[in-house]
């Protein structure tokens, strides 16, 4: 064979391989800056076609109340100290308290964090402009700048706040804190808490912070924020066994918050308990639980009711001893509570059997390119970011969504701005209390059906709350008709929400 022919064959073979690779490489590139409302593929869910990009309603106009004196007025100053992120000098940051119906104002100040920061109010269905997602609902707050959030505390429950700018680094490093909203009839506060063992950062907050809100109660209400610093799991920033003073027989509401990237199991020793609420929504007719753990997804919250003395374990020898440290620790139970069957049914306020729109959110994984980088990337409905769905809705739509995971890993899925009710898991219908969620653990091989009312106009992130997964492309959006955003990801603003 002539040399020229061999060369031609070699060139053709090379092009046959590199050509498609080049095509996929170019297709994976994400422009900078880019408009989140214009990316991906519009999915109308079988309903009428509606559009967001170029709409006449700006995200920036969808604010909380712009007038009125706030009942809760707090300034939170974030700074970076080594590899740790602190809020008002602590991690976790100050524990914020409000009463349902109060106007909350939080001024975020960036002391020295070069990447910029925001605050997302996780689980609080705030107006879209207050949601704190860099490049979607605001620009990141640069060093020396400040940003004011204003919203009405509409639903009592346990929530938390965290940065949504370079979130997979900043949340892991400690830029977060708890937010508790109570009904007027409730008491909110926390008991005296201490710790055995060292702390991974600045001292933790041991009392409610902020000049307004419900008064502290005597050892009846306790936030239990679980976070892992440098491989060491903590409760409210403390290693080992923390203690909470409580009289024998006192009824305790323990507000467990999972701020980590993966699920945790929580169990109680010394007394039966009830699961009062999930993700800030009360359960209907919760019964006593013994010898079972509660699985708490990343970003999720679970309110437990129990009587002192007792002990709450969150794994790895990290626990809260209530009413003294004498309660013996039970081993982790073999059985896990199933919220699908816990409690008794109740009205949910709408009919999910006749949805206006029906969406699929199918999570997979494959070899490909993400912004030009080769790797093993997440997919949504068979496509890699940025070619992912934009779920399009109109205000008032009844939305039904199927979330299926065949990716090989668990994904804690988090929809901003809305709470959804779980209808089924792997085809088994929910038979217990309505199970309302904003953060849902979807294991490998699992399929969930959820439903919600589109009642909060805006453009909302719908992503995995293992935040590194979101940074690696596991993020879609829910967009309302006619809403557009003036903010951009990347570019001069340097917004990087995940």
Phi and psi in degrees as a GROMACS rama.xvg file:
@    title "Ramachandran Plot"
@    xaxis  label "Phi"
@    yaxis  label "Psi"
@TYPE xy
-65.7769  147.464  UNK-2
-57.2615  -40.5196  UNK-3
-63.4421  -34.4285  UNK-4
-70.8169  -42.6249  UNK-5
-60.4891  -41.2871  UNK-6
-63.0467  -42.8031  UNK-7
-62.6499  -41.3899  UNK-8
-64.3564  -41.8888  UNK-9
-62.8606  -41.6353  UNK-10
-64.2866  -43.1161  UNK-11
-63.1137  -41.1761  UNK-12
-64.6558  -41.0817  UNK-13
-62.0762  -44.7542  UNK-14
-65.1843  -35.124  UNK-15
-63.2696  -31.2467  UNK-16
-85.456  -49.5032  UNK-17
-75.8189  -27.9113  UNK-18
-57.8337  -55.8212  UNK-19
-61.7463  -37.8706  UNK-20
-61.5358  -42.4725  UNK-21
-63.0041  -37.9223  UNK-22
-62.1779  -48.0067  UNK-23
-68.7129  -33.75  UNK-24
-63.6415  -47.9827  UNK-25
-62.8154  -41.2385  UNK-26
-65.9565  -20.5879  UNK-27
-84.9817  -13.5859  UNK-28
-67.3031  133.418  UNK-29
-100.929  121.689  UNK-30
-64.8959  156.288  UNK-31
-135.176  118.054  UNK-32
-81.4197  168.143  UNK-33
-141.063  156.141  UNK-34
-97.8314  114.658  UNK-35
-59.9227  -31.3667  UNK-36
-74.6668  -11.2157  UNK-37
-107.04  -0.778608  UNK-38
-94.1599  167.798  UNK-39
71.6722  -162.004  UNK-40
-119.269  126.448  UNK-41
-65.625  128.913  UNK-42
-119.779  116.146  UNK-43
-93.6504  -0.640036  UNK-44
58.9286  30.1196  UNK-45
81.419  0.838523  UNK-46
-99.513  -176.71  UNK-47
-60.2749  145.66  UNK-48
-66.7433  127.91  UNK-49
-135.755  157.976  UNK-50
-134.35  150.312  UNK-51
-112.161  -49.4176  UNK-52
-57.1542  128.945  UNK-53
80.7373  8.27949  UNK-54
-66.4046  165.057  UNK-55
-89.1079  -10.9223  UNK-56
-99.0399  120.257  UNK-57
-89.3947  137.854  UNK-58
-50.4706  -38.6323  UNK-59
-61.34  -20.9491  UNK-60
-88.2376  -10.5388  UNK-61
-91.1558  66.8097  UNK-62
-99.3223  169.865  UNK-63
-75.0452  -174.548  UNK-64
-57.1015  130.356  UNK-65
-92.4006  -10.8813  UNK-66
-125.964  166.984  UNK-67
102.943  145.425  UNK-68
-81.8809  125.376  UNK-69
-70.4493  141.361  UNK-70
-76.9208  -29.8228  UNK-71
-119.562  118.051  UNK-72
-132.497  106.564  UNK-73
-129.56  141.59  UNK-74
-108.941  127.414  UNK-75
-116.364  120.357  UNK-76
-108.579  120.636  UNK-77
-102.699  140.005  UNK-78
-145.74  157.639  UNK-79
-104.231  132.153  UNK-80
-131.971  102.58  UNK-81
67.7438  -125.826  UNK-82
-100.407  11.4725  UNK-83
-106.339  142.635  UNK-84
-105.544  128.731  UNK-85
-118.464  148.999  UNK-86
-122.158  116.666  UNK-87
52.7198  36.4218  UNK-88
85.0467  2.23164  UNK-89
-131.365  161.496  UNK-90
-143.326  120.601  UNK-91
-59.6268  159.545  UNK-92
-72.2829  178.689  UNK-93
-53.971  142.208  UNK-94
-83.8949  116.61  UNK-95
-96.1493  140.829  UNK-96
-130.053  138.681  UNK-97
-145.193  161.233  UNK-98
-106.547  141.243  UNK-99
-49.0261  130.304  UNK-100
96.2903  -13.9624  UNK-101
-76.8539  148.794  UNK-102
-85.5226  124.579  UNK-103
-107  132.51  UNK-104
-127.57  123.619  UNK-105
-124.488  123.319  UNK-106
-99.7058  116.719  UNK-107
-94.8378  126.677  UNK-108
-118.583  130.745  UNK-109
-97.4702  112.242  UNK-110
-75.8346  -56.2304  UNK-111
-151.044  19.1378  UNK-112
-87.7376  107.213  UNK-113
-64.8249  -31.0572  UNK-114
-71.748  -13.0839  UNK-115
86.3046  163.603  UNK-116
-145.064  165.156  UNK-117
-145.445  177.889  UNK-118
-128.449  122.146  UNK-119
-102.735  134.324  UNK-120
-96.2084  87.431  UNK-121
-66.5794  117.911  UNK-122
90.6718  -13.0229  UNK-123
-89.0172  119.734  UNK-124
-82.138  70.8261  UNK-125
-77.6404  164.277  UNK-126
-58.8577  151.808  UNK-127
-57.2933  -39.4585  UNK-128
-67.2479  -15.787  UNK-129
-97.2774  5.4108  UNK-130
-78.5403  -17.616  UNK-131
75.0657  32.8651  UNK-132
-103.924  112.969  UNK-133
-60.5926  133.705  UNK-134
83.8701  -5.36199  UNK-135
-123.701  -50.0579  UNK-136
-114.829  -6.78465  UNK-137
-169.77  171.498  UNK-138
-90.5344  148.557  UNK-139
-59.6302  143.963  UNK-140
-85.5348  117.089  UNK-141
-84.3531  164.809  UNK-142
-53.3701  133.113  UNK-143
86.0638  -7.14768  UNK-144
-98.8609  168.513  UNK-145
-140.57  158.86  UNK-146
-143.106  138.46  UNK-147
-108.035  128.253  UNK-148
-107.261  135.52  UNK-149
-136.178  126.942  UNK-150
-157.021  157.411  UNK-151
-90.9353  132.837  UNK-152
-75.4029  93.7919  UNK-153
-88.0276  -27.6842  UNK-154
-128.35  125.344  UNK-155
-66.0231  141.914  UNK-156
161.635  -178.217  UNK-157
-102.233  125.402  UNK-158
-137.164  -178.57  UNK-159
-153.307  164.326  UNK-160
-120.921  149.446  UNK-161
-160.952  162.714  UNK-162
-69.4045  145.038  UNK-163
-123.147  38.1645  UNK-164
-128.062  123.202  UNK-165
45.6368  48.9874  UNK-166
-64.8103  -32.0238  UNK-167
-66.8343  -20.8783  UNK-168
-94.8601  -44.7781  UNK-169
-72.4079  -37.9565  UNK-170
-69.0352  -45.1273  UNK-171
-57.8918  -35.557  UNK-172
-80.7359  -6.02016  UNK-173
118.249  8.46999  UNK-174
-87.4577  80.1889  UNK-175
-162.812  168.822  UNK-176
-168.405  172.956  UNK-177
-94.7869  149.15  UNK-178
-131.269  123.444  UNK-179
-117.476  125.365  UNK-180
-114.819  126.839  UNK-181
-117.06  157.751  UNK-182
-71.8211  161.433  UNK-183
-61.0449  -28.0842  UNK-184
-81.9213  -12.5002  UNK-185
-88.515  158.563  UNK-186
-106.611  141.042  UNK-187
-129.493  140.136  UNK-188
167.019  -165.978  UNK-189
-150.867  155.174  UNK-190
-80.2113  172.243  UNK-191
-63.8309  131.226  UNK-192
-129.624  140.099  UNK-193
-133.863  -170.281  UNK-194
-150.589  149.013  UNK-195
-104.21  129.442  UNK-196
102.056  176.127  UNK-197
-82.6855  173.849  UNK-198
-117.783  146.418  UNK-199
-82.5717  -9.06386  UNK-200
-153.146  -148.895  UNK-201
-65.6585  159.987  UNK-202
-56.4504  144.885  UNK-203
-80.1104  160.149  UNK-204
-76.6097  129.255  UNK-205
-117.524  8.65345  UNK-206
-151.07  156.48  UNK-207
-55.0131  144.953  UNK-208
-114.784  151.985  UNK-209
105.974  150.142  UNK-210
-79.7555  -8.36637  UNK-211
-133.307  168.49  UNK-212
122.512  -176.266  UNK-213
-70.1788  147.692  UNK-214
-69.3412  152.533  UNK-215
-66.8354  135.428  UNK-216
-96.1304  161.631  UNK-217
-82.9687  91.2961  UNK-218
55.7572  48.7726  UNK-219
-121.086  -12.9691  UNK-220
-143.314  125.239  UNK-221
-140.964  123.91  UNK-222
-77.9382  136.193  UNK-223
-127.183  86.0501  UNK-224
-88.9468  116.37  UNK-225
-97.5635  126.449  UNK-226
-149.429  145.05  UNK-227
-106.466  117.832  UNK-228
-106.36  120.631  UNK-229
49.5712  43.1189  UNK-230
83.1185  2.70924  UNK-231
-115.115  114.889  UNK-232
-73.2342  143.36  UNK-233
-136.705  162.345  UNK-234
-115.8  119.449  UNK-235
52.6717  33.5704  UNK-236
89.0845  -1.0523  UNK-237
-110.756  137.798  UNK-238
-79.8054  167.943  UNK-239
69.7084  -142.966  UNK-240
-105.007  113.682  UNK-241
-85.3513  159.266  UNK-242
-124.378  147.851  UNK-243
-131.055  125.219  UNK-244
-74.8264  131.635  UNK-245
-158.626  142.093  UNK-246
-71.6993  147.572  UNK-247
-54.3517  131.592  UNK-248
87.6057  -7.55439  UNK-249
-64.4262  139.394  UNK-250
-88.101  126.778  UNK-251
-115.312  136.978  UNK-252
-106.819  110.211  UNK-253
-100.142  119.77  UNK-254
-100.128  96.2791  UNK-255
-85.6802  128.988  UNK-256
-124.89  123.29  UNK-257
-96.0654  103.295  UNK-258
-95.4014  4.86424  UNK-259
-86.5948  -179.031  UNK-260
-88.5106  -13.4661  UNK-261
-132.412  173.032  UNK-262
-70.9763  153.245  UNK-263
-128.111  158.794  UNK-264
-111.848  135.682  UNK-265
-120.574  133.947  UNK-266
-142.759  160.65  UNK-267
-118.41  136.422  UNK-268
-114.965  146.476  UNK-269
95.6899  -12.9167  UNK-270
-166.564  150.292  UNK-271
-65.5012  163.712  UNK-272
-144.657  168.093  UNK-273
-122.08  147.258  UNK-274
-94.5499  101.26  UNK-275
-77.6302  -37.1366  UNK-276
-152.484  150.343  UNK-277
-124.984  130.255  UNK-278
51.44  41.0416  UNK-279
78.9129  11.1713  UNK-280
-125.108  126.065  UNK-281
-65.7107  145.644  UNK-282
-91.5922  152.632  UNK-283
-92.3158  122.045  UNK-284
56.9142  54.4929  UNK-285
-70.2008  137.395  UNK-286
-101.512  170.869  UNK-287
-66.7713  143.975  UNK-288
-125.898  133.319  UNK-289
-138.826  146.543  UNK-290
57.8617  34.621  UNK-291
-139.244  148.325  UNK-292
-98.9462  165.527  UNK-293
-112.715  125.139  UNK-294
-84.8792  124.103  UNK-295
-118.739  115.365  UNK-296
-71.8365  161.06  UNK-297
-58.9606  128.981  UNK-298
86.8658  -15.3208  UNK-299
-82.8783  165.323  UNK-300
-132.862  147.971  UNK-301
-139.186  125.574  UNK-302
-97.597  119.657  UNK-303
-106.27  141.696  UNK-304
-113.195  129.565  UNK-305
-153.509  170.762  UNK-306
-112.981  142.112  UNK-307
-76.6731  148.908  UNK-308
-82.2944  151.165  UNK-309
-162.356  172.379  UNK-310
-139.176  134.664  UNK-311
-112.575  119.795  UNK-312
-103.594  143.061  UNK-313
-122.699  18.3625  UNK-314
95.9502  160.858  UNK-315
56.665  33.4739  UNK-316
70.8568  17.1876  UNK-317
-105.505  124.863  UNK-318
-153.996  165.414  UNK-319
-117.77  118.305  UNK-320
-95.4454  119.778  UNK-321
-104.246  124.453  UNK-322
79.5334  30.2453  UNK-323
108.894  167.912  UNK-324
-98.4873  13.5528  UNK-325
-83.1612  -17.626  UNK-326
-64.6105  125.091  UNK-327
-70.8436  143.255  UNK-328
-84.2676  124.164  UNK-329
-78.1534  151.84  UNK-330
-66.3388  161.261  UNK-331
-59.4908  127.424  UNK-332
-62.8304  151.083  UNK-333
-74.1171  -30.093  UNK-334
-97.881  149.251  UNK-335
-119.486  134.948  UNK-336
-59.8339  137.499  UNK-337
-106.291  106.176  UNK-338
-63.2823  -16.4099  UNK-339
-65.1562  -25.9291  UNK-340
-122.452  3.75764  UNK-341
-87.1386  138.994  UNK-342
80.9361  -168.03  UNK-343
-125.881  155.358  UNK-344
-63.1596  157.224  UNK-345
-155.421  165.67  UNK-346
-65.4655  143.599  UNK-347
-108.638  -7.77188  UNK-348
93.2236  -1.49456  UNK-349
-157.846  169.143  UNK-350
-106.955  103.528  UNK-351
-76.3894  -7.22961  UNK-352
-79.2023  -9.52204  UNK-353
-127.288  68.3216  UNK-354
-73.3659  150.529  UNK-355
-75.9368  -36.8722  UNK-356
-138.148  143.297  UNK-357
-128.102  121.054  UNK-358
-117.064  153.277  UNK-359
-110.763  137.575  UNK-360
-128.581  85.3473  UNK-361
-98.2751  119.183  UNK-362
-101.044  125.57  UNK-363
-135.994  -164.543  UNK-364
-156.603  142.276  UNK-365
-159.192  164.192  UNK-366
-73.8139  136.078  UNK-367
-179.89  -155.015  UNK-368
-121.274  140.441  UNK-369
-125.552  112.462  UNK-370
51.5387  41.814  UNK-371
86.0273  -5.2736  UNK-372
-97.9582  126.836  UNK-373
-73.2123  148.628  UNK-374
172.704  -170.135  UNK-375
-109.16  97.1208  UNK-376
-108.566  156.615  UNK-377
-71.175  150.427  UNK-378
-126.783  152.916  UNK-379
-124.776  120.122  UNK-380
53.295  37.7867  UNK-381
83.8916  2.40097  UNK-382
-121.483  148.957  UNK-383
-94.5422  153.735  UNK-384
-58.1413  136.061  UNK-385
-93.8609  7.38308  UNK-386
-84.8367  62.9853  UNK-387
-120.657  166.378  UNK-388
-68.2918  146.781  UNK-389
-112.464  104.651  UNK-390
-75.8628  114.076  UNK-391
-99.1018  132.339  UNK-392
-139.918  166.424  UNK-393
-116.404  153.794  UNK-394
-58.5499  130.526  UNK-395
97.6918  -9.9059  UNK-396
-62.5628  142.493  UNK-397
-91.2934  120.116  UNK-398
-111.275  132.198  UNK-399
-120.725  130.941  UNK-400
-132.772  135.356  UNK-401
-104.594  121.348  UNK-402
-108.746  115.804  UNK-403
-121.863  137.322  UNK-404
-123.779  116.686  UNK-405
-127.861  31.853  UNK-406
-91.1983  -11.9186  UNK-407
94.7251  -6.83957  UNK-408
-137.342  161.08  UNK-409
-79.3853  146.62  UNK-410
-133.207  120.828  UNK-411
-85.2611  100.774  UNK-412
-87.0867  133.227  UNK-413
-130.5  116.429  UNK-414
-98.9368  122.781  UNK-415
-75.7827  149.376  UNK-416
78.5909  -2.24064  UNK-417
-147.554  153.764  UNK-418
-111.48  138.373  UNK-419
-116.744  153.926  UNK-420
-102.787  137.783  UNK-421
-81.0655  125.511  UNK-422
-95.951  -37.8943  UNK-423
-161.757  161.643  UNK-424
-133.701  123.748  UNK-425
50.731  37.7311  UNK-426
86.6438  -12.1384  UNK-427
-85.2013  122.303  UNK-428
-73.911  152.859  UNK-429
-68.5605  132.723  UNK-430
-124.153  -5.58357  UNK-431
-98.7422  -149.364  UNK-432
-60.1302  148.301  UNK-433
-51.9875  127.438  UNK-434
-106.213  92.6161  UNK-435
-89.1114  136.221  UNK-436
-138.905  152.997  UNK-437
-117.982  -10.4832  UNK-438
-136.838  123.763  UNK-439
-131.129  125.574  UNK-440
-79.4528  114.537  UNK-441
-113.103  103.624  UNK-442
-75.1939  163.022  UNK-443
-59.7303  130.201  UNK-444
85.6733  -0.0585295  UNK-445
-96.5263  151.908  UNK-446
-133.206  125.575  UNK-447
-116.079  145.015  UNK-448
-110.667  130.04  UNK-449
-129.459  164.754  UNK-450
-147.578  150.994  UNK-451
-158.673  164.583  UNK-452
-95.3661  131.738  UNK-453
-78.463  90.6002  UNK-454
-127.048  19.3853  UNK-455
-142.871  86.2136  UNK-456
-57.7373  144.221  UNK-457
155.274  -163.525  UNK-458
-124.015  120.496  UNK-459
-123.104  135.361  UNK-460
-69.048  143.136  UNK-461
-137.636  94.0275  UNK-462
-142.326  170.112  UNK-463
-76.9662  133.922  UNK-464
-94.1303  9.94279  UNK-465
-78.349  96.8931  UNK-466
-64.8455  -23.6424  UNK-467
-67.0689  -35.0854  UNK-468
-62.6688  -41.7172  UNK-469
-62.7736  -42.4182  UNK-470
-63.2158  -25.4063  UNK-471
-95.0224  18.7596  UNK-472
107.306  1.72328  UNK-473
-91.1044  69.5282  UNK-474
-149.171  131.433  UNK-475
-127.118  -173.839  UNK-476
-142.33  151.409  UNK-477
-107.802  120.728  UNK-478
-123.65  137.055  UNK-479
-92.19  149.675  UNK-480
-56.9702  131.419  UNK-481
81.6017  1.05526  UNK-482
-99.2292  131.696  UNK-483
-131.769  165.895  UNK-484
-119.71  137.904  UNK-485
-83.4703  -5.38768  UNK-486
-93.608  155.44  UNK-487
-132.123  148.289  UNK-488
-88.3851  137.181  UNK-489
78.5023  -155.951  UNK-490
64.7817  -157.471  UNK-491
-65.0297  -29.847  UNK-492
-71.393  -22.0437  UNK-493
55.8323  39.9024  UNK-494
-81.3925  129.503  UNK-495
-141.184  86.2569  UNK-496
-63.4068  -31.6622  UNK-497
